Amino acid sequence: MSLLFRLGLQSTLMGLGALFSVALASTEPVDSGPGEVVSFETSDGVKLDARLFQPSSANGTRGGIVFVHEPFRSKRDWSYMAERLSRKGFFTLTFDLRGHGVSLVRGDEELDREIFMEADWADTKLDLQAAFAFLMDRSQLPAEQLHVAGSDLGGSLALQHAVKNSPVASVAMLSPGLGYDGLNVLGLGKQLQRPLLLVFSTEDGYSRKSAQVIASEAAGPVHVEMYYGVGHGAKMLSREPLLESLLLSWFLGTVFDSEGRRLEDAGKPEIGEKSIDSSLDTEAEKKRLEQQRREAEKADEEAVGEQGERKRWKQGD
């Protein structure tokens, strides 16, 4: 074999190796964007990928905000708002829920949101607990100075956390739902004393009705905002410019009631007629959620059996 042939063959193989390496790299989760790259671990061992935004306001630190994305999305949904609010003096944190973005492992176990069961979605509350603990540690702020915002299921997790874990500064829910992915928040509003923001779009019937129920139950100050034809969840941020301004005002504490009082000083204001639907049957909604819960439990039992069969098959048993 001539020297020239060997050199040519070596060059070809090296080129193929480089292409193969690029192909492999392209299958790895890639997530770039603004903010400091950080990570933290949940109490059950899931490593969560996150971005921390430091406050850059000359007016000092105003507090902190944890943002929670909706299912089948990622922390990038909230990146712009997190960066914008950091410039207003807030520590802000976005993170990927388990099984989403690049938060895909627990020890040696791979997490796939596509096969999540109700119990897996319920465990995402541990993700929010870990996020709060991390932000409190990095910011040296108490929980009472931390706000939490979420869209879809992320909003449900935010409300659940504020009621059961931390005396937060406020809660913001975009496209709220009473029973997303088996997480029933009916009645939680009765236990929330802090300001609550509920935002929905008119064509999103489930969120509209859910917002009405949650607002009617809320024990503390509540503000309901309705937009027209702007979709669901964090997508509303790119479709309705006024929503960004509302969120800025909300976290800065400058949302006022119809009489010009700050929301936290106004108590629980009356909910405008635009968001009232007298056709909503709360008791029927409770029964529907209970039936949904039973059906989910039955489906989980069947899926557990199927997963056991798959595991035995993979192991060659």
N, C-alpha and C positions, 0 to 999 in steps of 0.2 A: 504494500500500500504506500503510495507516494506521500511525501510530506505535505504537498499542497492539498491532496485529497483529505488527509487526516485533519489538517487545519480547517478545511471547509466543513467537514463533518462535525468537528468540535464546535465551530461557530454556529452551525445549524442547531445542534443539541442545546447549546446555551440559550439560543433564541427561543426555542420551544420551551425550555425550562422557565424562562422569564415570562413567556405568555401564560404558562400553566400557573405560575405564582400569582400573576395578575388575576387570572380567572378565579383562583382560590380566594384571593383577597376580596374580590367583588361580591363573594357570598357572605362575607362577614358584615355584621351590622355596622353601618356608618352613620354617625350623628355628629355633625358639626354645627356650630352656631355660637351666638354670643354667650357671655357669662363664664364664670370659673367652673371648670370641670371638677365635680366632686362626686362622691359616692358614700353610701352608708348602708348598714345592714339591718334588716327587720329582726324582730324577736324570734322568728322561726327560720332565720338563716338565708333570706333572700337578699342578694346584693342589688341595690337600686342605683341606677345611674341618674345624676341630677346636674343642674346648673344653678350656681349661686350668684346673685347680683348684689354687689355691695352698694350701699347708699352713697350718692355723689352730690347730695345737696349741701350747700353752705350753711343751711339752717339747722344742721344736726340731724340725728336719727329720729324719724317719726314713728317707727315701729317695724313690724315685719309682716310679710304676706306669703302664705303657702298656696300654690296653685295646683289644682287637681284636674287632669284631663279626663275625657270621656272614654268609654271602651273603644278599642280598635283604632285609637289615635295615639298621640305621644305628647311629651312635654313641650314639643315645639309649638303646639297650639297656643301656649301662653307666653312664649318667649318675648314677643314684642311688648306685651303689657308689663311683663316682669321687668324688662329693661327700662321701659318708660317710667315706671313707678320707682325704680331705684334712683332715677334722676330727681325724683321728688323727695328723696330722703328715706326710702324704705329698704330694708333687707328683703329681697324677694327670692323665692326658691321654686323652681320647676323640677319635676322628676317624672320618670317613667314608672307607671304602675307595673307590678309583677306581670310577666308574660307579654309586655308591650315594649316598643322601642328597643333598647339594648339591656333592659332588666330581665334577662332571660334564664338565669340559673339560680338554683338553690342547692348548694353543694355540688354533687354530681348530677343532679336532676335538671333536665331542660324543662322550661315552662312555656307552654303554648296556649295563648289566649283562645285559639280556635277550638280547643277542647275543654275549656273551663266549664265546670259545673257550678251549681249554686254555692257550694261550700268554698270553691276557689274565689269566687267574687266576694264572698263574705270575708275572706282572709285579707282582702285589699285594705281593710281597716287598719291592719298592722303596718301597711305601707305608710299611711298617713300619720300614724303614731310615731314611726321612725323619722319621718320628715320633720315633724314638729320638734322632736327631741334634738335632731341635728341642728335645726335653725336656732333653737333656744341656746344651744351650746356655742354656735359660731357667733351669734349676735349678742349673746349675754343679755337677752331680753326675757322678761317673764312671759308666760303664756297669755296673760291679760293684755299684752301689747301686740299680740300676733293676730292677724286677720286670716281668714281662709276663704278661698273662692274655688268653685268647681262647676263643671258643665255636665249635664246628664247625670250618670251615676256618680261622677266626681262631686256634683253638688250634694247628692244624698250622703256620700261619705263625709263631706264637709259638715253637714248638719248633724250627722251622727256623732262625729268627733267632738263638735262643740258642746253637745248635750252630755255625752258620756265620758269624755276624757279631759277636756281643757276649758277653762273659763276664758274663751277667746274674746278679742275686741269686737269682731263682727263676722257675719257669714254672708257670702254672696252666692246665689244659685242661678246659673243660666240653664234654661229649659229644665226646670225641676220635674221630678216624677215621684209618685208615691211608692212605686214598687219596681224600679229598674233592677233587672237581673236578680230578683228575689230579695233585694234589700228594701224592706218595708219601713218607711219613715213616717207613716201615719201616726199622729199623736206626739211625735217628737217636738213639734213646735210649741206644745204646751209647756215644755220644760226649758225652753230657750228664753233667757232674759235679755240677751244681747241683741243689738240691731241686726235685722235680717233683710237682705235685698233679694227679690225674686224677679227674674226677667224672662219673658217668653215672647214668641211671635204668634200673631193671630191665627195662622193656619195650622199651628202645632196644637191640635185639640187636647192631647193628653197633658202636655205641659201647662196649658192654660187652665184646665180643670184642677190639676195638681197644685198649681200656684194658688188657686182660690182656696183650696182646702187648707194648705199649709199656712196661708196668710190669716185665715179665719181662726186657726188654732193658736197662732203665735202669741206668746205671753208678753214679749217685749216689743219694742218699736219695729215696724215693718214698712217697707216701701215696695210697691209692686209697679213694675214698668212693662208696658206692652208696646211692641213694635209691629210693623205691618210687612208681611211677606219677606222676612229676612232669614228664614230657615231655622235650623236647630243647633243648639250647643255653641261651641266656640266659633262656628262658621259665621254667626251673627256679627262677630267683631269686624270681619272684613266687609260686611254688607251694610252695616248701619253705623255711620261715623258717630252718631250721638251716643252710642253705647260706650265707646272709649271714654268720652267725656263724663258719662255717668259714673263709670267705674273709678275714674280719677277723683271725682267729687266724693264718691262713696268712701273711699279709703282715706281721703283727706278730712272727712267728717263735715263736708259742706253741702250735704243733701238736706234740703229744707222741705217742710210740709206746706200745705196750701196756705197756711197762715204766716209763713215766713219764719217759723221756728226750726232750729236744728232738729234733726230726726230724733237724736238721743234725748233731747229735752222735751219732745212733744208727746212722749208716751206712745200708745198704739193709735195711729190715725185711722180714720175711716177709709175703707178701700173704695176707690173710685168705681162708679157704675160701669166703666168700660171693661172692668175685669170680673164682673159679677155674672154668674150663670145660674139662674134659679132652677134650671133643669137638673143640676148635679145632685145626685142622691148619695150622700156620704155613706150611709149604711150599706147601700148596694156596692159601693166601692170597697168597703171593708170586706164584704163577702167575696167579691171578686179576687181581692188580694189573697184571702185565705185559701180560696180554691186554687189560685196560682201556686201558692206555697205547697199545697198537698201534691199537686201534679209535678212540681219540680222535685220534691222529695222522692216520688215514685220513679221519676226519670233518672235521678241520681243513683238510686239503688240498682236499676237496670244497667246503668253505665258502669258502675263499679264492678259488677259481674263481668261485663264485656271487657273491661280493662284487665281484669285478672286473667281472662283467657288469652288476651293479646300478650301479656307478660310471659305467661307460660310458653306460648308459642315461640316468642323471641328467644327464650332461654333453652329451647329445644326439649322441654319436659314432655 
